[in-house]
Amino acid sequence: MLLIAGLLITVLAVVAGVFAVTAAPVQRVPLERRVWGSQEEKQRLSLTSDYLVSLADRVLRQSSWVPFRERELELAGVRMTPGALVVAVGALGVTLLVLMTLLTGSLLVALLLALLVPGVAKVVLRVKTDRRRAAFGKQLDETIQLIASSLRAGHSFARALDSVATEADSPTAEEFARVINENRIGRDLIVALEQTADRMQNEDFRWVAEAVAVHRDTGGNLNEVLDRVGQTMRERNQIRQEVDTLAAEGKFSAIVLMALPVVVGGAFSLINPGYLGPMFTTNLGRVLLLASLVLYIIGGLWMKKIVNVRF
């Protein structure tokens, strides 16, 4: 009976999480105001998941602390509301809790693993944000060339930005569409470009914004200025790629050195389980183990600092 109840809870949690993840993207205007005529009747389970998402959004808006902020989701390119992500993470946590309880028989272990789900979600968002910013930086050279080509064709700078928002790949198209929309509602174009540079943490794009600001104040041929900026960025990217290539060997060596103690300790534990017993049962062993852990962390941070070359 307990197994059936656990499986039932797991299925319901998985279904709720799937509906929350596959929910419609963030919509600022209600659907009934944008769709003419009658709407199709939704399934009861879909209505339940929508109610949970709206309830979570309402609670998060009234709370002073939220686990996932809208800006964080925007930077990661996740088209979900914070409430939908909270429901999805909660459903996944409940599913993991029930499954691990049934598999291991230990509620404490299952609870600890379930509590790791929000942290993993945070890490995933951070990784997606870093990848999105890196993709924006890789596309910047083509973006500058496209803007300069549009200017040479006789288009205005705003029209050139609009062509980038239409023809470029993601995330460049999304960021430039945001710049265009902000400019249309009254925000200064230079300010919008600088905020994009801050949001993407890209110093090269900040050069572009500063070049456009100088051109607006002093005049001149903007497409030639952008060509020179693009050439400078290409040279910097070439040097950056060479530095990354030279640092790749150091990074791989650091990974091997950090994994070696863990792998060797695990191998000894499997081959001879009692060999490492004194490290955990005697006072001297515990002191040595603690000192090794401290030195392990210091060495890892030291190697990370050495191989992380900023350019």
N, C-alpha and C positions, 0 to 999 in steps of 0.2 A: 504493500500500500504506500509506503514511504517512497519507494522507487517510482511508482506511477505518479505520485504527486510531484516529485522532483522533476520528472520528465515533462509533466504538464506545465509547470512553472517555467522550465527552460524554453519550451516551445513558444509560450506566450511572450517571454522576454525577447526571444530572437525575432519573432514576428513584429513586435513593437519597435525594436531597433531597426529592422529593415524598412518599415514604413516611415520611420523618422529620417533615415538616411536618404531614402528615395523620395522624400517629400519634394514639393515644388520649390524652385529657387526663391530667394528672398524677393518678395514683392511689396513695394512700398504702397501701391494703390490696391485696395481690395478687389478681388476677382469679380464680384458682382457689379462693380462700377465700370469694368472694362469689357465685359462680355455681354453682347446683346442677346435677348431672348432667354429661354429657359435653359437651365443647366441640368446635366445628368445627375441622377441621384447617386450619392456615394455609398459605398459599402459601410456596414456598421463598424468593422474593424478599422477602416480608413478614418471614419469620423472619430473613433476613440483615439487613434494616434494623433490626429489633428488637434483634438481637445487637449491631450497631454502636452503637445508642443506649445499651443497657445497659453496653457496654464503655466508652463515653465517660463515662457517669455515674459508673461505678466509678473511672475514672482521675481525674475531676475531684474526687470526694470524697476521694481520697488525696493530691491535690495541694494545695500551699499557695497557689497562684494559679490562679484560674479566670477565663476571659474573660467569662462571663455568670453572674451569681449568681441564686439563686432569688428573693431579695428584689427584684432588678431586674426579673425577669420578672413577679412578682406585681404590682408597681406599674404595669407596662405593660399588665396584663391579658392576658398571653400565657399560654395554657394548654399550656405545653410544659415539659419538663425541660431543664436546661442542656445535657445531653448531646444531646438531640434537636436543639436549636438549633445546637450545635457541628457536628453531622453535616450539618444543612441548609446552614449557612454554608460548611462545607468542600466539600460537593458543588457549591454554586453557584460557589465559587472555582475548583474544578477545571474546571468547565464553561466559565467565562469564560476561564481560562488556555488551554484547548485551542482554543476558538473564535477568540480573538484571535491566537493563534499561527498558525492556519490562514489567517486573514483578512489579517493584517498581515505575517506572515513574520518578526516580531521577537519572540524569546522574552523579551527584557528588558522591552519595552513590555507584553507580555501578563502577565508576572510582576508588574509594578508595578500594573497594573489589578486583578489577582486579589488582591493584598495590600490593596486598598482595600475589599474586601467586608466584612471584620470591622468596619472603621470605619463603613461605611454601616449595618451592622446595629446598632451602638451608637447611631448617630444616630436610626435608626428607633425603637428602644426608648425613647430619650429623648423623641422627639416624641409617641409613644403615651402615655408617662407624663404629659407635660404636658397632653395633650388629656383624659386621664382625670381628672386633678385639676381641670381647668377645668370639665368636665362635672359633677363632684361639687359644685363651688361653685355652678354654675347651678341645680342641683336642690335646693340647701339650703333655699331659701325654701319650696318645696312640702313638703320633708321636715319642717320645723318646723311648718307648718300641719297636716300629717297627725298628728304626735305630739300637738299641742295638741288636735286634734279627738278623738283616741282618749282622751286624759285627760278631756276634758269628757264623753265617753260613759261614764265610770266605770271604764275599764281602768287597770291599773297601768302604771307607767312601763316596766317590762320587757316587758309585753304590747304597749305602744305601739311600742316598738322592734321587736318581732317583726312587727308589722303593716307597718312600714316595710320590713323585710327581705323581706316577702312581696309587697307591692304596689308598691313603688317600682321605678324603672328602674335599669339598670346605669349607673354603678358604685355608686350609693348602696345598692342592695339587697345587693350583695356585701359592702360594707364593714359594713353593719349586721348582716348574717348572721354575719360574723366576730366582731363585738362580742358578739352573743348567744351564740355558741358558746364564746368565751373566758369569758364570765360563767358559763356552765353548768359549766365545768370548774374553776371556783374563782377566777378572776381578778376583782378588784374592778371594778365597772361603770364607775366614774369613771375609773379607770386605763385601761380599754379604750377609753373615749371619747377620752381625751387622746392615747392612742397613735394612734387613727384621725386626730385632728387633725394630729399630727406626720407621719403617713404621707401624708396628703393635702396637707400644708402649707397649711392653711386656718385663718386666725385667727378667722373668724366661727364656725366649728364649735367652736373652743376656748372661745368665749364660752358656747356651749350647754353644754359640759362643766362650765365653772365655775359657770354658773347652776344646774345640777343638783346640783353639789357643795354650793353655798351652801344650796339648798333642803333637802338631806338633813341639814345641820347645824342650820339655824334653823327649818325648816318654812315653811308658807305655801302659797299657791295656785300650783302649778307651771305650770299652763296659762296663767295671766295673765302670769307671768314670761316664758314662751316667746313669747307674743304680742308682748310689748314687745321682746324680742330680735329676733323676726322683723321687726317694724316698723323697728327700727334698721338691720337688714341690708338691707332693701328701700331705705331712704333712701341707705345707703352704695353699693349697687349702682347706683342711679340717678345718683349723682354720679360713680361710676367709669365708667359708660357715657358720660356727657358728656365726661369727661376723655379717654377713648379716642377719641371722635369728634373732638375738637379736636386730638389728637396724630396722627390718621391722616394728615392732610395733611403733617405734618413727616416721618413715616415714609416716605411715598411719595416726597417730595422727596429724602430721604436715599438711597433705592434708586436713583432716577434719577441722582443725582450720583455714586454709587459705580459704576454701570454705564456711565456716559458715557465715561470714559477707556478702558475695555476695548473698548467698541463702536467708538469712533473709531479706536483703534489697530488693531483687526482690519480695519476698513474700509480704512484706508490700506495695510495689508499686502496686501489683495486687489486694490485698485485699482493701486497702484504698489509691487510687492514690494521694490524697492531703496531706497525712500524712507527707511525706518527702519533701514537697514543700518548707518549710522555709530553708532547707539545701542548696537549689539552688538559692533562691530568695533574701535572706538577707545576709548582709556582715558577720555577726557572723557565719551564717551557712556555708558560703563559707570558712571562716577561719578554722572552725572545720572540714569541709570536707577535706581540704588540709592537715591539721595536721593528720587526720586519715589516709589519703593515705600515707603520709610519714612514719608514725608509722607502717602501714600495710606492706610496702616494707621492712622496717628495720627488723620487726619481721619475715617476710618470709625468708630473707637472713640469719638471725640468726638461725632459725630452720633448714634451709638447711645445715648450717655449722655444727650444732650439730649432725644431723643424718647422714651426709656424712662421714663415718668412712673410712679412708684410711689404707690399710694394705699392 
